[in-house]
Structure formats: structure tokens, C-alpha cells
């Protein structure tokens, strides 16, 4: 019988995991307290030897680190599939996986609603200055420091989405109801974008930024996207614009973001992600027009169970069909 490894806790889908793999695979729980112990047990005779597939959650990095070249080189040659739980997979060296003949899947779709509603909250709070108002109330100040002239309604404002994938499209649907005007930039037009989503190609990006009231970032973290939203892009935004990020912290140049806030070029920010989580730049905490969350994007029981089931389903499909679903784009392009 095939052997698969659960690398990172299952919280919501224990019974479903048992049902999915009953009679199909032996399910082994990764319980190594250290990276060294994990490596030792991957060797012949170790408790993880001969595994063919891995369910992976980012929480496993707390004990064994990320799936970098070193870790991947220690995996037995029998491993052919890593089913990652999460939309973002920057903790996995996909290029190294491809070299070893290992396929990687993620869980797009399962995260869309929860992450998009997080982004919507950040849009609303950043425009209306709700986070600062709540801080005042908790401090017994009522709304003494609120300035209505600095707050804005969403209706009629322009929301620019940088990366109209599943999450970006779901946010567009939600924001369109106000209605907000929706514009977006991708490398190419999104085939499933509604007619009311206006596409701006790379040669018209500056034109889009100049019209933007809220820029919401939804691009994956890769070498080419690190610092993508930097000094140049931020300064092309109209004065008073808001920046929202629910993607990955390193997609934005944090120092450039802080300078734009200090100089009053940005009207506010809404962040759920940071470059060096769980550390947060203390300077961000000093801005009254900053709405800050501790990476709450998918922190709901509903979405987390959907993510667990989708990742487990991809692993099961690999075992039963020879190939799972949700291959990350690096494989789909070839």
C-alpha cells in the first residue's frame, strides 16, 4: 500500500482524511520536532521512507523549515506529489521540485471568498478610517480625532486590482455591488472577467494608476514580483489613494510605502501581510490611517476546511488517477 505524509496539522478534516485514503494509502503524521530529525527519518528504514506523496501546510515550517533545495534533496525518490494547503506556495522551491520530478499543487478557489472579504474590509476601513475610530472609542475618546474630510464613501470610487485571479475577481464582484468602478492589470486580459472590469495592459499601467482611488494587490510572491509595488508605482497613484495588500508582504516595497504615507501621498493603507511575519514594522503602527490585520485572510473554519479537503483531494487524485488537480502555474506553462 502506498504511504503518504501529513506534514502540518489537519484541524478540520480528520474524518474526511481517513475516509479518502482508507484502503488506498497508509497515512503517516509528520511529528518530527526538528529539521534534523525529519531528515533522519526520511532515510531508508526511517518512519517517512518510501512515501509517495505529501500533504503540506505552512505551519510545518515551524519545526522543519521551508521546502528549499536542501529539504527537497533529502526526500526519497519515491515522492512524486506535494499537495500544498494554501494559495500562496512561496515556501516551496518549485524549480527544485521540477528537477526532481515532483509535482506541486495548491488550493486556489478554496481561499477566494475569505481572502476577498478580508480585502473588502481593508478597503472599507481604509476609506472610512474605521480602524482609527475604533481605537479612539476603546481609548474613551469617542470620535474626537476623526476628520470627516479625510474619509470617503466607496460608491463611485475606482478600485484597481493588481492581479485579477480568483481572489481578485471575487473582490471585484463584491466591490462592484456598491458600486465601485473596477479596473485591473494582468499580463493579459482575464478570460473570465465580466464586461464591467476594465483591463489595462502594461503599456497603460500608468494611466490606470492615475485614476486609482484604491489599489488592491493580488499577485503571488515570486522573484519577479518582489518589490513590484515600489516607489515608482506608488508615486504614479493619484494623491490620496489607498493601498490594500492581502497577497504577500514582500510584493510591496515597505520602505517606499512608509515614505508615501509620511509625505501624505497615500491617503491610507490596509495590510493583512508583512515582509517578515510575524514581525511587523513598528513605524506602521504609528499611522492613524493604517488598518492592520495579522494575516487573517483565511482564518475561518469554513475556508480552512475547504483548503484541507482540496489539498487532500489533489493528493488522492494523484494516487488514483496518476495526476492531481490544481497544479501550480509553473507546470501548466510547459
N, C-alpha and C positions, 0 to 999 in steps of 0.2 A: 504494500500500500504506500502511496506517495506520502511524503511528510512536508507539512507547511509550518511556517513560523509566524507567530503573532508577536510582532516587535513594537510594543507600545500598547497600553491598556485598551481593552474593549470595555466600554462603560454601559452601553445601552443594548447591544445586540448579542449578548451571551447565548441565549437560546437559539437565536437565528443562526449563529455561527455553528453551533452543534448540529442543527438540522441541515445546514447547507453542505457540511462535509462528512456527515455520517455515512460510513461505508465507502467513502471516496478518498479520504485522506486522514492521516494522523495529525492532529493539531497540537503543536508544541508552543508553550508560552515562553517567550524570552524573559528570563528573570536574572540575567547577569547584572551584578551591581556596578561593574566597571567595564571599560572598553577592553582591557587586557583579558578579563575573564570571558568576555564574549568571543574574542579571537581564539582563546584556548579551546573553547567548546565548539568552534567551527572545524577544528582539526579532525582527522579520522579517529573514530572512537568517541568523539565528543557528543554531547546531547543534541547539538544542532547539525551534526554532519548529515549529509545526503538530503537536506531539504531541497525542494524544487521550486518553492515559491515563498514569498514573504509579504505579509500584511504589515505596512509600516505607518506609524503615527509619529509626528514630530516630537512628542513627549519622550520617546525613546532616546533622543539626543541628550537628555539629562544624565543618562547613565553611560551610553556607548558612543556619544558624539554623532556627528552628521555622517551621511553616506558619501564620504570622499573617496579619493583614489585608493588610499591606504585600506579603508574598510572594505571596499569592493574587491580589492585584491585578495582579501582573506576569505571571501565567500567560496564555498565549494563549487566546483564547475557544474554541479547539478542544478544550481539556481538559474532559472530562466525568466522569472517574472517577479517584479516588485510592484505590489499594489499599494500605492501611497494613498493615505487618507488625507485629503486636502486638495484644494485647487492649486495653490502655490506649491512648487516642488523644488525650490532653490536649495534645499538641504541635501539634494541628491545630485551627484555628478553624472548627468545623463550621458555625456560623451564617453565617460569611462564605462558606463553600463553597456553602451552600444559596442564598444570594443570587445567586451566580454560576452557579447551575445545575450545580454539580459534586457528584457523589455520592461518599460516603466509605464504605469497607468496612474491617473489621478482621479479626482471626483468632481469634475465640472458639473454644473447643474444643481447638484445637491447643496451647494453653498450659495446659490444665486440669490434666493429670497432673503435670507438672513443678512448677507453682506450688503445687499442693495438697501434694505431697510435701515441698516446702520448708516450707510452713506446718506440716505434721505434725512435721518435725524441730524446728522452733522451739517447738512445743507440748511435745514430749517433753523437749527440752533445758531449757526454762524451768521445767517442773515438777520435773525431776530434778536440775537445776543441773549438767548435764554440761559446759557450756562452761567454767564456772569450774573444774571438776575437771580438765579437760584443761590449762588454763592452769597450775594447780598442778603437775601432772605434768611439764609441759615445763620448769617452773622448778626441778625437782628436789625438790619439797615433798610428793610423793605425794598424800595427801588430808588434809593437816594442817588445812586451813581449812574442810573440808566439815562442814556441820551437818545430820545426818540429819533433825533436827526441822524443817528448812526445806524439805526435799524431799518430793515427793508422787508416788504412783503415778497413772497415768491412769485405771485401772479404776474405774468408778463416778463419776468426776468429770463435771461438767456443762460441755460445750463450747457456747458461744453463738456463732453465726455471724451476723455483721452483713453481710447481702447474700448470699443463697443463689442465686447464679448458677452457672455451670458449674464454676468453681474451688471455690466454697463447697460445692457439692453433692459434688464429688469428695473434698474434705476430710472431709465428713460421713460418706461411705462408708468411708473409711479409719479414721477415729476410732471409728466405731460397732463396729468389729471388736474393740476392746479388752475389753469395750465401754465407751464413754463415752455418757452421755446427751447427745443432740443437741437443742438448741433454736435457733431462728433468728428474725430480724426482717427482713422486707422491707416495701415499701409495701403489698404484697398477697401472699397465700399463693402460693408457687411451685407451679405446676400439676404439676410432675414430682417433687415432694418425697415421699419414702417416708413411710409412716404413722408411723414411729418418729421423724421430725423434727417437733418440736412448734413450731407457729407462734405468735408473739407479735406482735400488731398494735401500732400506735403508742400506743394508749391503755393497753397493758400492757407497754410497754418497760421501765419502772422495775421491774416485777415480774420480768421476765426477768433484768435486770442484777443484782438482789438475790440471784438463785440461781446466778449465773455463777462458775465456777472459772477458765475461760479464755475470753476474748473474742477471736475471730479476725476481723479486718477484711477485707472483700472488696467494698467499694463503689468505683466509679470516681471519679476526681477531676473534679469539676465545681464551678462557683461555689457551688452549694447544699450541696456535701459538704465543702468546705474547712473544716477545724477541726471537723468533725462530732463526732468523739470528743474532746470538750473537758473542761473542769473539771467541768461538771455530770454528764456521762455517766460519767466516771471515778469520781467520788465516789459514784455510785449502785451501783457494783460492790461486792460483798462485800469486806471487808478481806482482803488476801492473794491476791486474784485476779491472774491473769496476762493481759497484753495482747500479742497477736501481730498483726503487720501485714505482709502481702505485697502490699498494694494500691498505694497511693501515699503518700509520706511526709506530704504536706500534709493528708491526711484526718484526721490526728491533730494536736491542738494540742501541739507538742513541749514547750513550757514547762510546760503543765499535767501532761503525762506525767512530766516530771522531778520536779516538785513532789510528785506522788503517790508516786514512788519514794523521794524524800528523806524523806518523812514516814512511810514504811512502810505506806502504804495499799495499794500494789501489792506483791505477792509477787515479781514478776519481769516481764520483758518479752522478747519475741523479735521482732527487727526485721530485715527484708530491704530496707526502703525508708526514705528520709530526705527531708526537705523541700528540701534544696539539694544534691542529689547532683552530684558525688561527695564534696562536703564532708560531714563527719559531726561533729555537736556533740560536742566533746571531753568534756563532762560525762557523756555516755552511757558512755564508755569506763571511767569510774571505778566503775561499779556492778558488783559481783561477780555479781549476779542478772540481768544482761543478756546475752542471746545475740544477737550482732550479725553479720549477713552483708552483703556488699557487692552487693546486688541480684542474687542468684544464681538467682532464680525460674525462669527459662527457659534457664539456661546449661548446656544439654546439646545434643549434636549431634542427638539424636533429635528433640527438641522444636523446635529451630531449623530443621531441615529441614522438619518438618511445617508450621511457620509460613510459611516461604518458599513452599512448594508451595501452601498455602491462599491466600496473598495473590496469587500468580501465577495461580492458578486463577480467582480472582474477577475479575482483570483480563482473562483470556482469555474468561470468560463474558460480560463486558461487550462484548467485540469480536464475539463470535459470536452472542450472544442479545439484545444491546442492554441487558442488565442483569446485573450480577454478583450474587453471594450475599453474605451477611454484612453487609448494610447496618447501620450503627450505629443505635442506638435513636432518635436524633433524626429520622431519616427514617421509621422504622417507625411512629412515633406519629401520622403525618399521612397 
